[in-house]
Amino acid sequence: MRLAPLFALTATAAAIASAHASTVIDNANGYTLNANNEIVQFSSLAIDDNGRIIAVGKAADVAAKAPGAKHVDMQGRTLIPGLIDAHGHVFGLGEMLTDLDLTTTTSLPNALQAIGNYSKANAQNPWLIGRGWNQEIWKLGRFPTAQELDGVVSDRPVWLKRVDGHAGWANTKTLQLAGIDDKTPDPVGGKIMRDANGHATGVLVDAAQELVERKLPQPTEAQARQILDKALAEMARVGLTSVHDAGIGVGQDRLYRDYADHGKLTARVYGMISGTERDFDELAVKGPLNTYANDMYALRAVKLYADGALGSRGAALIKPYSDEPHTHGLLFRTDAQIRAAMEKAMKKGYQVNVHAIGDAGNKQILDGFAKLMPKWHTDGLRNRIEHSQIVQPQDIPRFKTLGIIPSMQPTHATSDMNMAETRVGHERIKGAYAWRSFLHQGSKIACGSDFPVESPNPFYGLHAAVTREDHENKPVAGWYPNQAMSLKEAFRCFTLNGAYAAHQEKVLGSLEPGKWADFIVIDRDLFTMPTYDIYKTQVLQTWVAGRQVYAKQ
């Protein structure tokens, strides 16, 4: 790979006001992007007392700007900017690490065995809660049932979220507690799955999950802190130095501020308020929080939902599902309702980030932005569509003309390729997971994982973006490889583009003078290794604002 000359960064350092360098990182195989979208290689990095970069470049040049600093020898290991996940669920990750994890189960019997074992090991818990099942991986051909759960746990309520979070599986005890029977009507934006005789089967899709979730015990303060601690530790372990948390409420906001105040945040959090209802009304009293505690926290966006997910057939499609012609999926709100929610947030100056998976969901939100943005002159908000997953080809250019950021998750393509084309057919798949189409028109894709739906490991995302293959390197040459990214494009999506999508590109996303010293040290050279091995990359160290927050043991 052709590299930009070192003076592209070292010359910039001269413009930085005089600051005391406390630490110099030496003998690194360093890579970063610069303002000209060039990959720059360097060996040294100087960091001031506050955790900002004051010089990047050759060892002698950096040392001259950092007299008296402590030197840390990287022993030739590869150093890159800390990676940014533009769409994750931090507390959801912590819960996944606390509760029953079914993501590795390969069949229904395998899952039932895991549930039974977990139940015996956690007999003291009043509820059995977990996540991660996927009937497509199980090759079940249907959803699981309450009766099957009853066979392993019947004495207490069980609630297990599907891997995408858009469906839940309950046992009979849970259905009874939630007041769900065969006569319970489907709520707006949700569906109670029923058998051929009209009996509720135990699976609830999208908004129907609320019937159960309002009955769930809420975590105590101590439990919430434990959940956050586990999530932060895992994020540091995989090299995430910044995460956009896609949907938080008053309680999470309070914890984030407390952790930021006490130096306990080991990753930067860009928060999105969940919805425009009660939590928004409370959190938005003073308007957007653009930055807090030296850019460790921000709350300047709102997260809304247009539809559900493809795996549970809740994603809203313009034409029926190819593998289930009697359904189009679910739009959660009417055009007027979703537009009113978007407008409420825009009027307050918040970036609006809307979950849209299906082509009908994406079209609804694009139409909403087209009507609202001229009215409120909100071009500077950098509004986003989260997932932008199945889009009509004629709607893709509208992202660019409207200035909408496609916030996309590369591993969704490699996780969904076992069922996506079956769901939408050969023609609609041309506008699905269409990264190249968006990049070709100049859209800035912000990459994430949607953890815990997917692994938070960003190297899985980089691998999927570049190869469009799974971890067995299948399919050979990739799934619809014409939509793959180059390595530099994928690297940018997880760094500078992620920062841009959070209005933070002036302080994050690359290792340049004046920016925060957020970086990771990895066990191989990302830019010379075979792309099919990217997912094997291990993080050795994670640093945030010049402070080491993780070291591999």
N, C-alpha and C positions, 0 to 999 in steps of 0.2 A: 504494500500500500504506500502510495506517495504521501510524504509527510510535509506539512508546512514548515518553513524555517523557524528556528527558535526565536528570532527577534520579534516574531509576531506577538509573543507574550512578554518577553523581557523588556522590550521597548515600552510597553504599556506600563510597566512597573514604575517608570520614571515619573509618571503622572500622578502616582499615588502619594498622598501627603506623608510626610515623614512619620514613621511609626516604629515602635520598638519591637523587634522580632524576638519572640520568646523561644521559638522552636524552628529548626530547619530539618526538613525531611531530605535525606541524602541517599545517593546510590539507588535511585528508583528507576524502574522502567516505566516511566509515566506517560500517559496519554490523556488528552482532553480535546474537546472541540473548542474553536475560537469563534469570534463574532462573524468571521467570514465562512463559517461552516467548513472549516478545514480541520483535519486531525493533526494535532501538534504533539510532538514527543518531547519529553523533558526528563531531567535527572534529579532536579532539586526543587524544593518548595519551601518558602519562608512564611511563617505564620506569626501574627502579632499577638499581644497579650489578650486581645478580645476574641481571638479565633478567626480573624480574617486573613486572607492571603495578601502578602505585600510584595512577593516576587516569585516568579516561576521561570525556570530555564536551566542553563548549565550550572554546574556546581560552583565554579569560581565566581560567576556573575552573581549568583544568589548569595553566596557567603559574603561577598563584599557589601551587600545591603543588610547583612544581619550580624554585625559584630556582637560578640558576647552571647549569642543564642545557644541553646542546647541543641545538639545534633543527634538525630535518630537515623540509624543506618538501616535501609530497607533491603540491603544485601542483594540488590539486583531484581527484586521481585516486582511484579506488575502492579501499578497503582493507577486507578481511574477515578473519575468523579463518583461520589455516592449516587446510587441509582434511585430514581423517583417512581413510585407507583401511583399513577394518576387516578386509580379507582380501587379502593380496598375498603374493608369494614374491620376496623381495628378491634373493636370489642367482640365482633363476631369471630375473629381469629382467636382471641383469648378464650372465648367460650368453647370453640372447637378443641383447643388444647386442654380444656378442663373437662368437657363432657365426652360422651361416647362418639367416637369418630368411625364412620362407616365407609369412608372414601376408598379404602383398600379392599372392601368386600367384593367378591367376584361372582356371587350367585345369591339367590334368596336363601337357600339353606345355610350358606356361609354367613350371611348377615344375621339370620335368626340365631345361629350358634354364638356369634359375637354379642348379640343383645342379651341372650341368656347368661353368658359369662359375666358381662358387665353388671347385670342385675344382681347376681349372686355376690359380686365383689363390692357392690354399693347398696347393700340391703337397707342401710339407714336413710337413704334418700327418699323423700316422699313422692317425688316424680322421677321418672327415668327419661332423660332428655339427651338428644344427640342429633347428628347431622351427617350427610354425605352419601346417602343411598342413591343409586341410579339404576332404574329398571332397564335402561338401555345396555349398560355394561353387563347386567345380569342376564341379558337376552331373554327376558321374561315375557315380552310381547304384551304386557299389561302392567297396571299398577299393582303393588302388593295390597293385602287386605287386613282389616282389623282382626279377623278370625285367625289369620296366620300369626299375628303378633300375640293374640290371646294364648296361643299354644305355648309361648315361652314366658310371657308376663301377663297375668290377668288380675293380680291382687292390688295393683296400683297403676296410676295413669302413665302412659308412655306417649311421648311426642317426639317424632324424628323428622327433621327437615330434609327435603330432597337436596342434592348437592348444589343446585342453583338457588335454593332458598325460596323458590316459588311454588312449592307444594309441601305438604306435611302429611305424615303417616301416623295415625292414631290407633290405639287399641280401643276395645269396647268401653273400658272404664273411662277413658278420656272423652269419648263421644258422649257418654252419659253426663259427665261433669259439665261439658260444654252445652248440654241441652240439644244435641243434634240427634234427630231421628229421621225416619223416612219422609216425614212431612215438612221438615225444615226447608224453607225456600233458599235458593241460591242468593247470596248477597250481591249487590251491585259490584261488578269487577271481580267476582269470584265464582267458584264452582265446587259443589259437593259431588264428588264422583259417586255414581250409582250403578248398580248392576242391571241386568236385563229386566228384573222385576221391580226396579225402582228403589231398592234398598241401598242406603248409604254404605259404601264399602270401607270407609276409614281413611280415604285420601281426600284432602282438601286443597284446592288450588287457589293461589293468589289471595284475594281479599277474604275468601272463606276461612283462611287460617286464623283470622282475627277472632273467630268464634272460640277457638282454643286458647290463643295466646293471651287473651285478656284474663284467662284463669291461671296462667303460669305464675309461680312464686317469683317475686322480684328479688334480684341479688341484693344482699346487704352492702353497706359501704365497704366493709372489709373484703367481701367477695368481688365487688366491682374493681377494687384496687388490685386484687390478685389477678383478675382477668386482664386488666391493662398491663400489669407487670409481665405477664406471660407473653402477651402480644408484642410488647416492645422488645423483649429479649429475642423473640423469634425474628422480628424484623431486622434487628442488628445482626443476627447470625447470618442472614441471607444477603446482607449488604444494602438494605434499604435505609437511606438517611432522610427520606421525606415521603410522606404518604398523604394522599387526598382521601379523607374519610368520608365516604359517600352516604351520609345520613346520620346525624347525631341530634340528640335532644339536650334538654337543660342539664340533666345529670352528667352526661359525658362532657359537656362544655365546662362544667364546674371542675371536674376532675382534671381535664387538660390544663386549665389555667393554674390549678393548684400544683400539678406536676411541673409546669413551666416555671412557676414562681420558685420552686424548691430545687430546680436543677435535675429533676427526675425524668424529664422527657429525653429519651435517647434517640429520637427521630423527630423531625419536624412534622407537624400535622396541619394540613390545610382542610379546615372543616366545612362541611356542607350541612346546613340545617335540614332536618328531615321534615319536608312538607312546609305548608304555610298556615298551619293551624295554631294550636295553643303554644307549642314550643317556639314557633317562629314569632308569635306576638310578644312573648317574653324576651326572647334573645335579640329581637330586632329593635328594641326600644331606642337604643342609641345608634342604630344603623350598623353597617358592616364594620367588623373588626379587621382592618387591613393587615395589621401586624401586632404581635405581642411577644414580649420577652425575647428581644433580639431575633425576631423572625422564627421563633420556635413554634408559634401557634398563630393561626389566622382563622377567622370565621366570616367569610365574605361571599359565600355561595349558598344556594338552596338546592336541594335534591328533590325532584318530583319523579313520578312514574307515569308513563303512557300505557304500558302493557306488561305482560308477564314474560315467560321464558320459552324458548323453543322446545326444550326437552320435555316439559310438561304440557306442551301445546297451548300455553297461555299467551305466547307472543301473538300480537294482532296482525293478521294477514289480510290483504285486500281481496284475494281470492282464497277459496278453502284450502285447507291442508291437503297436500297430495296423498298422504297416507291415512287421512280421516276426513273425507269430503263433506261431512255434515257440520264441521266446525271451522270457524275463522279465527279462533282464539279470542282474546278479551282485550278490548279497550277499557281502561279503568274509569275514564270519565268522558263525558260528551266534549265536543270541541269547545263549547262555551265554558264548561267547567274547568278544563285544563288551562284554557287561555286566561281565565280569571285568576287562577293560582299563579301562573307565570307573571301576569301583570302586577299582582300584589307584591311579588318579590322585586320585579324591575323598578317599580315606583319607589321602593326603599333603597335602590342602588345595589342590589345583590346580583351577582352572576347567577344565571339560571341554568342548571344542569339536569337534563331530563333523561331518565332511563327509557330507551326505545329499542326494542329488539326486532319486531316485525316490520314489514314494509308499510303497513297501515299505521303503526305507531310512529314510525319515522316521518311519514307524510303528515300526520296530524300535527306533530311538533314543528316541523318545518313551516307548515301553513300558519301555525300560531306565531312563530317568530316573525314571519313575513308581515303579519298584521301589526304586531306589537312594536317591533324595533323602530320603525319610522316614527311612531307616535311618541315613544319615550327617549328617542335619540340615545340608544344604549349600545352603540357600536363598541365603546370602550369596555363593556362588561365581559367581553370574550365568552359569550354564552356557549354552552356545550350540549351535545347529545351523547349521553353515556351509552356505549356499546355500538350504536350505528351499525347494527349487525346484518339485517336483511333489508336492503334499500333498493327501491326501483332504480335501474340505471339512469333514468331521466331525472331522478331526484338527487343523485350524487352531486352534480354541479351546483345545486342550490346551497349546499354547505359552504362553498366558496363565495358565492355571490352574497349570501347573507352573513358571512363572517362567522359561521358556526364551527366550533372545534369538534372534530370527531374524536371522542375519547374511547379508545378501542383496546381490546384485550387479546393479544396474539394467541395465548393458549386456549382461548375459546374455540378457535378454528380447529386446532388439533384434538381437542376434547370432543367437539361436536361432529367431526367429519364422519363418525360412525353412523350418524343418523340425520345430519342436516339436509342432505340432498333427498333423502327419503321423505322428509317433512315438506320440503318446498318444491322439489322437482328440478329438472335440468335447466329450465329457463331462468327461474328466480335465483338459482344459485349463482348466476353471473353477477348479481349485485350483492352477494353475501361475503362477509369477511374480505372486503374488496380494498385492501390496503393500497395496492399499486394504483388503483383508479383514483383514490383520494390524493395520494402523493403526486401523481402526474398532474393534477390540476392545481397543485400548490397548497393544498390543505396541510395544516400542521397537526399531525396525529399525535395525541398524547397517549402513551401506552401505560397499561396497568395490568392487573391480574384478576380483579374482582374477588380477591381472597376474602373469606375462606372457600368460596365456590371453586377456586383453583388454588394451587400452591402459591404462597407469597414469593417464592424464589424467582427473582427477576431474570436469572439466567435461563430458566425454563421459557420465559417470555421472549428473550432475545433469540433463543434457539428456534422457537416456533415461528417467529417473525421472519427469520432468514431462510429456514429450511422448509417450513410447513410440513414437517414430519414429526412423528411421535418419538419416544426415546428408544425405540427399536429401529429407528431410521426408516420408518414406513409411513406412507407409501414411497417407494423408490422415486427420487426426483421431486417428491412433494405433492401435496394435495392442491390442485389448481395452482401450480407454481408460478404462473404468470402474474399472480397477485402478491408474490413474496417481496420482502424488502431487502435492500442491500444491508450489509452489516453496519455501515455508517448511518444509514437511515434509521435502523432499529436502535442503535446506540443513541442517536439524537432523540428518538421518541421516548426513551427512558431517562433522558437527562434534560437537555435544554427545552424540548417541547413540553415535557412535564412541568418544568418551571414556568414556561410561558403560559400554560393553561391555568396556572395559579397566580398570574401577575407577578412572578418572582424571578424572571429571567435576568434581572439586574443584580441579583444577590445569590442565585443558585444555578445549578445545572452544568457548570463548567468550572475548571480550576484556573481562574484568572485573577490578577490583582484587584483587590477591592471586594471580592466575593468571599463568602464563608468557606472555610477550609473543611468541607464535607467530602470525604473520600474513602475509598476502600482499597485494600490490598488483596490480590487474588493469587491463586496458585499456578496460573498459566497465563500466557500472553494471548489475550482475547483477539488481537488483530493479526496473529500469525498462525494460530491453531486451526485445525480443520473445523469448519462450521458445524459439522454433524456432532461434534463433542462439546459444544458450548454449554449444554445443560449440565455437564459434569463439573463445571467450574466451582471451586470451593473458595469461600471468603476466609481470609486469614486474619484480617483486622478491619474494623469499621471505626471511622473517626467522624465526629460531628463538631463543628466549630473548633477544630484543632484539639479536640479531646477524644482520646480513645475510649469507645464505649463497648467494644467487643474484641476479643482475641481468641482465636481457635486454640483449643487445648490439645 
